């Protein structure tokens, strides 16, 4: 009888210990688990220069350098980077296939409400690129009646669609056709081949493109739509809050000590005034 009682008590103690351990594990947030594991898994689209792109077999760019600076505050944590099409990034984040999206995510109202977005990493206001020497395109309104390309599933696509409606509201012909592509390199190829008239993207990307292929493309520097920013994205839950807060805190430090401006000068050729207190709430 005593043996049975001892076994029963031992089983109860084991069960209690197991429940306590499970409770402690569930209380650990994502940042703490990353530290304990010694690894963070991030996702990027390495086809979006100068933020992330492949050069000599390595993913490089402004976003890569910036994240390297952020991770100096987490010594000993290895970075595992997944290179995915942009269209798979936000769904993959929601289903917890990785810890965060460390690539240029354009801030809009829908994303702001669904995800925890970081402080801005760069300006993302929209403009367009044309073939060099095309004198018919000089301002945003000149997109009236033209064939325009941009990336499928992107904020640039939504901005282009909204701008086409604005043209019509002003009594102008809307954009004749909006062609969509998996990535912007495909869109630029169609523009160079004459299959489209322009490609809408964020101004920093287009200015970088012009530095690389100025013999083919010319950027129209006048932006359209509301001021827009690029951010990194996290899940909007209590588990991810500490990680997102940590990244924002590092951004403030890197802005204060001039590191962010130095990286912008390196990759864009100019610096940007970005808010560091909070991400501005998008209106659309």
C-alpha positions as CSV (number, residue, x, y, z in Angstrom):
1,X,0.0,0.0,0.0
2,X,2.8,2.4,0.9
3,X,4.6,1.6,-2.3
4,X,1.4,2.4,-4.3
5,X,1.0,5.7,-2.4
6,X,4.7,6.6,-3.1
7,X,4.1,6.0,-6.8
8,X,1.0,8.1,-6.8
9,X,2.7,11.0,-5.0
10,X,5.6,10.8,-7.4
11,X,3.3,10.8,-10.4
12,X,1.5,13.9,-9.0
13,X,4.8,15.7,-8.4
14,X,6.0,14.8,-12.0
15,X,2.7,16.1,-13.4
16,X,2.9,19.3,-11.4
17,X,6.5,19.8,-12.5
18,X,5.6,19.2,-16.2
19,X,2.7,21.7,-15.9
20,X,5.0,24.3,-14.3
21,X,7.6,23.8,-17.0
22,X,5.0,24.2,-19.7
23,X,3.7,27.3,-18.1
24,X,7.2,28.8,-18.0
25,X,7.8,27.9,-21.6
26,X,4.5,29.5,-22.7
27,X,5.4,32.7,-20.8
28,X,8.7,33.1,-22.7
29,X,8.3,35.6,-25.6
30,X,9.8,35.4,-29.0
31,X,12.9,37.5,-28.3
32,X,13.8,35.4,-25.3
33,X,13.4,32.2,-27.3
34,X,15.6,33.7,-30.0
35,X,18.3,34.4,-27.4
36,X,18.0,30.9,-25.8
37,X,18.1,29.2,-29.2
38,X,20.9,31.4,-30.5
39,X,19.2,31.9,-33.9
40,X,16.7,34.3,-35.5
41,X,15.0,33.2,-38.7
42,X,14.1,36.2,-41.0
43,X,12.6,36.4,-44.5
44,X,13.6,38.8,-47.3
45,X,13.0,39.4,-51.0
46,X,16.5,39.5,-52.4
47,X,15.4,41.0,-55.7
48,X,14.8,44.6,-54.5
49,X,17.9,46.7,-54.9
50,X,19.3,48.5,-53.1
51,X,17.5,47.1,-50.1
52,X,18.3,43.4,-50.6
53,X,19.7,41.8,-53.7
54,X,22.2,39.0,-54.7
55,X,25.7,39.9,-55.6
56,X,28.5,37.3,-56.1
57,X,26.2,34.7,-54.5
58,X,25.6,36.8,-51.3
59,X,22.5,38.8,-50.3
60,X,23.7,42.4,-49.9
61,X,22.1,45.8,-49.6
62,X,21.0,48.6,-47.3
63,X,18.6,46.3,-45.4
64,X,21.3,43.7,-44.9
65,X,23.8,46.2,-43.5
66,X,21.2,47.8,-41.3
67,X,20.1,44.5,-39.8
68,X,23.8,43.6,-39.2
69,X,24.0,46.8,-37.1
70,X,20.9,45.9,-35.2
71,X,22.1,42.4,-34.5
72,X,25.3,43.7,-32.8
73,X,23.1,44.2,-29.8
74,X,22.4,40.4,-29.8
75,X,25.9,38.9,-29.9
76,X,26.0,35.1,-30.4
77,X,22.6,35.0,-32.2
78,X,22.9,33.5,-35.7
79,X,20.9,35.0,-38.5
80,X,19.1,32.5,-40.9
81,X,17.8,34.4,-43.9
82,X,15.1,33.0,-46.2
83,X,14.9,34.5,-49.7
84,X,11.3,34.4,-50.8
85,X,9.0,36.1,-53.4
86,X,7.4,39.2,-51.9
87,X,3.9,37.7,-52.3
88,X,4.8,35.0,-49.8
89,X,6.3,37.2,-47.1
90,X,3.3,38.5,-45.2
91,X,1.3,35.2,-45.3
92,X,4.4,33.3,-44.2
93,X,4.9,35.7,-41.2
94,X,1.3,35.1,-40.1
95,X,1.7,31.3,-40.2
96,X,5.0,31.6,-38.2
97,X,7.3,30.2,-40.9
98,X,9.9,32.8,-39.7
99,X,10.3,35.3,-36.9
100,X,10.2,38.6,-38.8
101,X,10.2,40.1,-42.3
102,X,13.5,42.0,-42.7
103,X,13.0,43.6,-46.1
104,X,11.4,46.7,-47.5
105,X,7.7,46.5,-46.7
106,X,5.8,49.6,-47.8
107,X,3.5,50.9,-45.1
108,X,-0.2,51.2,-45.8
109,X,-3.3,51.3,-43.7
110,X,-4.1,47.6,-44.3
111,X,-0.7,46.4,-43.3
112,X,-0.5,48.9,-40.4
113,X,-3.7,47.4,-38.9
114,X,-2.7,43.7,-39.5
115,X,1.1,43.7,-38.5
116,X,3.4,45.4,-36.1
117,X,5.5,47.6,-38.4
118,X,8.9,49.0,-37.3
119,X,10.0,52.6,-37.4
120,X,10.7,53.7,-40.9
121,X,13.9,52.4,-42.5
122,X,13.6,54.6,-45.6
123,X,11.3,56.9,-47.6
124,X,9.0,54.9,-49.9
125,X,7.0,57.6,-51.8
126,X,6.0,56.6,-55.3
127,X,7.3,57.7,-58.6
128,X,8.1,56.1,-61.9
129,X,10.8,55.3,-64.4
130,X,10.6,55.6,-68.1
131,X,12.9,54.7,-71.1
132,X,15.6,57.3,-71.4
133,X,14.7,59.9,-74.0
134,X,10.9,59.5,-73.7
135,X,9.8,63.1,-73.8
136,X,6.1,62.2,-73.5
137,X,6.5,61.4,-69.8
138,X,7.6,64.2,-67.5
139,X,5.1,64.3,-64.6
140,X,2.8,61.9,-62.8
141,X,-0.2,63.1,-64.8
142,X,1.5,62.0,-68.0
143,X,0.8,58.4,-67.1
144,X,-2.7,59.1,-68.4
145,X,-3.5,56.6,-71.2
146,X,-0.2,54.8,-70.7
147,X,0.7,51.1,-70.0
148,X,2.3,50.9,-66.6
149,X,4.1,48.1,-64.9
150,X,4.6,47.4,-61.2
151,X,4.9,44.4,-58.7
152,X,1.9,42.1,-58.0
153,X,0.6,42.3,-54.5
154,X,2.6,45.4,-53.7
155,X,1.6,48.8,-52.2
156,X,2.9,50.3,-55.4
157,X,0.2,48.4,-57.3
158,X,-2.5,49.8,-55.0
159,X,-1.0,53.3,-55.3
160,X,-1.0,53.0,-59.1
161,X,-4.6,51.9,-59.1
162,X,-5.6,54.7,-56.8
163,X,-3.7,57.3,-58.9
164,X,-5.4,56.0,-62.1
165,X,-8.7,56.8,-60.4
166,X,-7.5,60.2,-59.5
167,X,-6.6,60.9,-63.1
168,X,-10.1,60.0,-64.2
169,X,-11.6,62.2,-61.4
170,X,-9.6,65.1,-62.8
171,X,-11.1,64.6,-66.3
172,X,-8.0,62.9,-67.7
173,X,-7.9,59.4,-69.3
174,X,-7.0,56.8,-66.6
175,X,-3.9,54.6,-67.0
176,X,-4.7,52.4,-70.0
177,X,-3.4,49.1,-68.5
178,X,-1.5,48.1,-65.3
179,X,0.7,45.1,-65.9
180,X,1.9,43.2,-62.8
181,X,5.0,41.2,-62.2
182,X,6.5,38.8,-59.6
183,X,9.4,41.2,-59.1
184,X,10.5,44.6,-60.4
185,X,13.4,43.2,-62.5
186,X,10.8,41.6,-64.8
187,X,8.9,44.9,-65.0
188,X,12.1,46.8,-65.9
189,X,12.8,44.2,-68.6
190,X,9.4,44.8,-70.2
191,X,9.9,48.6,-70.0
192,X,13.3,48.3,-71.7
193,X,11.8,46.2,-74.4
194,X,9.0,48.7,-75.1
195,X,6.2,46.5,-73.8
196,X,5.2,49.1,-71.2
197,X,5.6,52.8,-71.0
198,X,6.7,53.2,-67.3
199,X,7.2,51.3,-64.1
200,X,5.9,52.6,-60.8
201,X,8.1,52.0,-57.7
202,X,9.4,53.9,-54.7
203,X,11.7,56.8,-55.5
204,X,14.8,55.5,-53.7
205,X,14.7,52.2,-55.7
206,X,14.3,54.1,-59.0
207,X,17.1,56.5,-58.3
208,X,19.3,53.5,-57.5
209,X,18.2,51.9,-60.8
210,X,19.2,55.0,-62.7
211,X,22.7,54.9,-61.2
212,X,23.1,51.3,-62.4
213,X,21.3,51.6,-65.8
214,X,21.2,55.3,-66.7
215,X,21.9,54.4,-70.3
216,X,18.5,52.8,-70.5
217,X,16.2,54.3,-67.8
218,X,15.4,57.8,-66.6
219,X,13.5,58.5,-63.3
220,X,10.8,61.0,-63.0
221,X,11.6,62.5,-59.6
222,X,8.1,64.0,-58.9
223,X,6.3,61.7,-56.4
224,X,2.5,61.1,-56.2
225,X,0.2,60.0,-53.5
226,X,0.7,60.5,-49.7
227,X,4.2,60.4,-48.1
228,X,5.0,56.8,-47.6
229,X,7.7,54.8,-45.7
230,X,9.4,51.4,-45.8
231,X,9.4,49.3,-42.6
232,X,10.2,45.8,-41.4
233,X,7.2,43.6,-40.3
234,X,6.5,41.5,-37.2
235,X,3.4,39.7,-36.0
236,X,1.0,41.9,-34.1
237,X,0.8,39.9,-30.9
238,X,2.2,39.9,-27.4
239,X,4.7,37.2,-28.3
240,X,6.5,39.4,-30.9
241,X,6.2,42.7,-29.0
242,X,9.6,42.6,-27.3
243,X,11.4,41.7,-30.5
244,X,9.7,44.6,-32.4
245,X,10.4,47.0,-29.5
246,X,14.1,45.9,-29.5
247,X,14.4,46.7,-33.2
248,X,12.8,50.1,-32.8
249,X,15.2,50.9,-29.9
250,X,18.2,49.9,-32.0
251,X,16.9,52.2,-34.9
252,X,16.8,55.1,-32.5
253,X,20.4,54.5,-31.4
254,X,21.6,54.0,-35.0
255,X,19.8,57.2,-36.0
256,X,21.3,59.2,-33.1
257,X,24.9,58.0,-33.8
258,X,24.7,58.6,-37.5
259,X,24.9,55.0,-38.6
260,X,21.6,55.0,-40.4
261,X,22.5,58.1,-42.3
262,X,25.9,56.6,-43.3
263,X,24.2,53.5,-44.7
264,X,21.7,55.6,-46.6
265,X,24.5,57.6,-48.2
266,X,26.3,54.4,-49.1
267,X,23.4,52.7,-50.8
268,X,21.2,55.6,-52.0
269,X,23.6,58.4,-52.4
270,X,21.6,60.7,-50.2
271,X,20.1,60.7,-46.6
272,X,16.5,60.8,-45.5
273,X,14.7,62.6,-42.7
274,X,12.8,59.8,-40.9
275,X,10.6,59.9,-37.8
276,X,12.1,58.1,-34.8
277,X,9.4,58.6,-32.2
278,X,6.7,56.6,-33.8
279,X,5.7,55.3,-37.2
280,X,3.2,57.8,-38.8
281,X,-0.3,56.3,-39.1
282,X,-1.0,55.8,-42.8
283,X,-4.3,57.3,-44.1
284,X,-4.7,54.9,-47.1
